[in-house]
Amino acid sequence: MPVIAASGDSNLAQLYNQIQAVFDRVVAKLRTASYGYSGFFDAVKIREAELDRMLEFDWGLVEAVDRVVKAADTVAKSEPGKLAEALSALRGELLAFEDLLAKRDEVIRGILA
């Protein structure tokens, strides 16, 4: 943020604030996300095929996190002239990750319904 603040570019500051809002939403969703499996004594049991589907989503999440980390690293290493592009890419990766979390939640609800 120091580079953004020093640039005096209000568009960059606004983009940064948008990214922070998406990041905060994603973190909140991760903190409250269902594990997607059932314990031995749980009333609802998840079958092996359903568990495999959840594992696919979870591996997708891991890959998405890798993309977010790379995009954040690009932002950190960006020169001022390329900062807006790097911030936009980071925002896109965070939104894609948030979408994947929502789809995973839908799958869990479908399994548990």
N, C-alpha and C positions, 0 to 999 in steps of 0.2 A: 504493500500500500504506500510506502514512502515515495516510490517512484511515481505512482499515480498521483499522489497529492502534490508532489513537486512539479508535475507536468502542468498543473492548472487546467487540465482537460476535464470538464464536467461530464462529458460523455463516458470517459474512462472510469471516472468515479461512480457514475450511475451503473455501468456494466459490472464493476466490481461489487457494488451493493447487491445487484441482482444475483450474482454468483454466490455471494455470502448467504442470501436468503434461500437459494436452492440447496446449498450445502447444509444449512441448518435444518431444512425440511427432511433431507435425506438422512441425516444423523438421527433425527427424531424417529423416522420410520424404522431405521435399523434397530434402534433401542427397543422398540415395541413390536418388532417382527416376530411372528410365530416361528418356532423351530421347525415345524412341518413334520414332526414324527410323533408317534404315540408311545407312551410308556407301556410296560407290561400289563399293568392293571387298569389302563385307561379304557373307558367304555367304547370309544371309537378307535378302531384299528386301521392302520394304513397298510395296504398290501404292497408286495414287492414291486409290482409295476408302477404303482403310484409313487413309491419311494424313489424308484429310478427316475421318474419324471421330475421329482423335486431335486434330486441330485444334479440333473441336467441344468435346471434353473440356477442352482447354487454355483455350479461351475461357470455358468454364464455370468453370474455376479462377480465371481473372482476375476474373470477376464475383463469385465467392465471396470472393476476397481483398478486393475493394471492400466487401463486406458486413461482413467481419471488421474492416476499418479503421473503418468507420462505427460499428460496435458498440463498438469500443475507444474511439473518440472520445466516444461517449455516456457510457461509464464515466468517462472523464476529466472530463467536464463535469457529472456527476451530483451532485445534492445528497445528503447522507447518507441521507435517507429513501427515495430512489429507487435507491440503490446496489445493493441486492440484485437488483432487477429488471434493472438494466443489466448486472450481472455474469452473471446467468442467460442473458440474451440473447446476450452475448458467448460464453459457453460453448456455447450452441446453434449459433452460427455456426461456431465452431471445430470442433465435432463434425461439422457438415454438410460443412465443407471436408475434414476427415479422411476422411469417407465417400467423397467425390468422388475424393480421391486413391486410395483403395483400388479404386474402380471403374475408374479410369483404368489402374491397374496390372493389373487383370484383363483389360482390353481389350488391353493390350500383350502380356500373356502369351498371350492367345488369338491374336493376330496372329503372334507369334513362335513359337508352338507348331507 
